[in-house]
Amino acid sequence: MNIQLDNLGVDTKSFHWLADIWHHCEALRGQWIDVDFSRTTWLDGCMCAALGAILYRIQERSNYLLLNRTVSKVGLLLRRNGFLSHFHRQKLPDRWGTTIPYQMFAPGDDRAFARHVEGRLLRRKELPGMSRGLLRKVQESVSELFCNATIHAESRLGIFTCGQVFPKTHHIRFALVDMGIGIRENVRKNTGLALSGRDAIQWALTGRHTTKKGPVPGGLGLKLLREFTEKNGGQLVLVSDTGYWEIMAGREKREALGFPFPGTAAIVCINTADKKTYALAGETKPDDIL
């Protein structure tokens, strides 16, 4: 079987392509599958997390993948960020320091993921000014996504991450992707609400809605990331089941995919040209600001 990849950016068309790949490969067992990059002239680094998660799930079903015919620019990116090293290609050094490596984290490996968040995903020198407390809260919010993937989304494959620093356009974009039951099914299972994919995402981002049980409130991680990226002029994208949800420049977009995306993808884009300084309420001392 041949999979012909197109360009992959952060948009509904690209996630439709990825969901379509899974739709056609879900039933395959013990097949040789040729993943053809010859028509891929642009691939946003963070989309390696979504692509890698789907390819890994296909491999888990005893299929054999052959990745070939990458054009030079895309091939170099996939070797610098370590994506192709998971498919028996040698990793190249990142001389410009603009890649956030493609990595897979096993379920329960939350400490390693937390270290990755601090050291790789949220590198202080490239972030807008923020207080120590806020930086810690943002890091905790991203780490909460990992916990949600492994506990509430029931992802036995863990979580996949990748990203890219764009010095010329002044932003950092990274993605966290799991292959769990998805937001729609999680909401249905825990609340009984039968929502569409995009409405389930909207529900999860509204007010104090949560599917967590017990005295500790849930869902605060996504809500804090939404608030921060809105104020920062960045972007937050959530994809799960047939739902695509995005907020950018104060504008919210909800769309439906043609096929279900098998899990949940969260993409955070931070505007690094932002000169404002951010802090939590009550943090007013100058030495609180990094």
N, C-alpha and C positions, 0 to 999 in steps of 0.2 A: 504493500500500500504506500502511496505517496501523499505527504502533507505539504502543500504549497503555502508557505507563509507570505504574508503581505507586510507592508510597513506596520509597525506597532507603536502607537503613541497612547497618550492618556485620553481616550475618547470612546464613545459608544461603539463606533465601527470596529475598533481594535478588540474590544471585549466581546463583540459579536463574533469576530473571527475565532477567538480563543474558545468561546462556548461552542461554536460550530465544530471545532476540532474534537472537543470532548464528545459531542453528540455523535460524531461518526466513528469514534474509537472506543466508546464505552463498552461495547459488546465484544471487542476483539480480545483473543487469547492466543498466545504463542505465535504472533505474527512479526515479520520483519517490516518495520515502518521507516521509510525514508523521509526525513524532515528537510525540505528543500528551502534554502534561504536565498536562492538566486534572484528573486524579485524584491527582496528586502533591502532597500537602500537607506532606510532610517528606522532605528529602534531605540526608543527612550530607555535608558538604562534601568529605570525602576520596573519596566514591564518584563524584565527577565524573571522577576519573582513570580508573576502570574504565569508566564510561559513555562518556567521551570517546574512549578507546582503541578501543572497539568501533564507535562511530559513525565514527571516522576510518577504520577498516579497511573499513567498508561503503562509505564515500565513495571509497576507493582503487579500488573495483571499478566505477567510472564511474556510481555512483548519485548522486542529488541529494536532499539532506536539507532538510526544512523543519521547524524547531523552533518550536512555537507553543503557545498556550493555557496558559502558565505561570500558576499562582496567584501572588498578589502576593508572599508571603513567599519562596517558592521562586525566583520570577523575580528578586527583588532579590539573593538570594544568588548566583545564577548570573551576574548582571551585576557584582556586587562582586568575585567571585573571578576574573573574566575568562573564564569558560567560554563565555558567549554571544558574546563578542567574536570567537571563532573561527567563529561562525555569523552574522556581519554585524550584531551588536547592539552598541551603544555600552557601554563599560565604565563603571561607576559608581565613585566613590571609596569606599574602605573607611574611614569615619570612626572606627570603633571599633578598627581594627587587628586584627581577629579572623580574617581570612581568610588562608590560605596559598595563593597564586595557583595557578590551573590553568595548567600549562605543559607543552610538548612539547619533548623534546630529541632531536636527530637522533643516529643511531648515530655513535660516535666523538667526540661532543661532551662528553667526560668532564670537561674543565676547567670548562666552563660549569656542568655539573651539580654539580661539587664546590663551586663558589661558591654555587650555589643551596642546597646542603645546609647550608653554614656560615651563610649570611645569612637564609635563609627557613625551612627545615625544622627546624633546631635552633637556635633563638634562645635565647641564654644566659639572658636575664633571666627566662624562663618555665620554665626547667629546674630540677630539683632540684640541689643542690650537688654538683659533681663535680670531680675533679682535671683539670688540663690534659691529662694523658696519657690519662685515660679519655674525656674529651670528644673528643679527637682520634681515639681508637679507635672510638668510636661513629660519628663522622663518616665514618671510613674504612669501617666496616661498611656504612653506607647506600650509600656510593659503590661498594662492591663489588657491590651489587645491580645497579647500572647496568652495570658491566663484564660481569657474568654475563648480563644481558639482551642485550647487543650482541655478545658473543663466543660464549658457550656456548648461549644460548637462540636464537641466530641471528635476532634481531629486527631486520629491516631498517627497521622503523618507529620504532625507538628506544624511548624510555620516556616515560610520561605521569605527571605528579605533581599532587597537589592535597591540601589539608588544611584544618583548621579548629582554631581555639583556642576552648575553651569555658571562659570565666572563672568562670561560676557553678558548674559541676560539676568544675572544677579538672583539666582534662586537655587535652592536645594530641593530635590524631589526624591522621596523614598517610598517604598511599598512594603506592606506586610500582607502576606497571603496565606490562608489556610484552606485545606480541603475537607472541612467539616460539614455539618448539616445545613449551614447557612442561617441567615437571620430570619427569613420567613418561617422556616421549619422550627427554629428555636422559639420564636414568638408563639407559633401555633401550639407547640408541645407544652409550653409553660403557662399560657394564658387562655388557650382555646380560640384565639382570634384567627380567622381565616382571611389573611390579607394577601394582596399581591406582593411581588418582590419589592417593588419601589415603595409601596405603602408601608411595608414592614420596616424598611430602613428609616423612613420618615417617623414612624412610631417610636423606633429605638432612639431617635434623636430629640424627641419631644418631651419637655418637662422632666418629670421624675420617673418616666417609664423605665422599667427594668424587668428582666426575667430572672434576676438573682433572688435566692431565698435567704431569709435570715435578717439580722439587724444591720448588716453593712450594706449601704446603698450601692447599686451597680449602675453602669452606664455613664458614670461621670467622666471617664477617660475620653470617650468620643466627644462628649459635650464640651469639655475644656479645649480639646484640639479644634473643634469647630469655632469656638469663640476666639481662640488665639489666631487662627489663620484668617478669620474675618477681619480682625483688627489690624493684622500684619499685612494684609493685601495679598495673602497667599491663596492656597487652594486646598480643599479637602474633597476626596472622591471615595465613595463607597459603592462596591459592586457585590451583589449576592443574589443567587437564584436568577430571576429575570429582571432584577432591579438595578438600575444605574442612577446614582444620586451624586450631585456635584454642587459645591458652592464656591464661587470665585467672583471677586470684585463685588461682593454683596448680592450677587444674583444666584438664585437656587435653580437647579435643573434636575428634573426627574424624568427618566425615560425607561422604556422597556426593551430588553434584548429579545432577539428572535428565539434563542435557546437558553436554558438555564446555565449560568456559570456555576461550576461544581464546588462551591465553597464561598469564601468571603475575601474580598480584596479591599484593603484600606490604603489609600495613597495620600501622603501629606506633602504639600509643596510650601516651602517657607521663602518669603521674599527677603533676600539678604541685603537689599539696598535700603531697607527700612531703617530710618535713623531714629525712630522713636525708642523709648526705653519702657520696658514693661515690668510690672511688679504685682504681687498679690495685695489685696486690701490690707492695710496695716504695715506694709513694708515701705518705710519712708526714709530710712537711714541711708546715706550715701554709700556706706561700706557694704550694704546689702546688694548693690548693683555690680554685676560682673562686667 
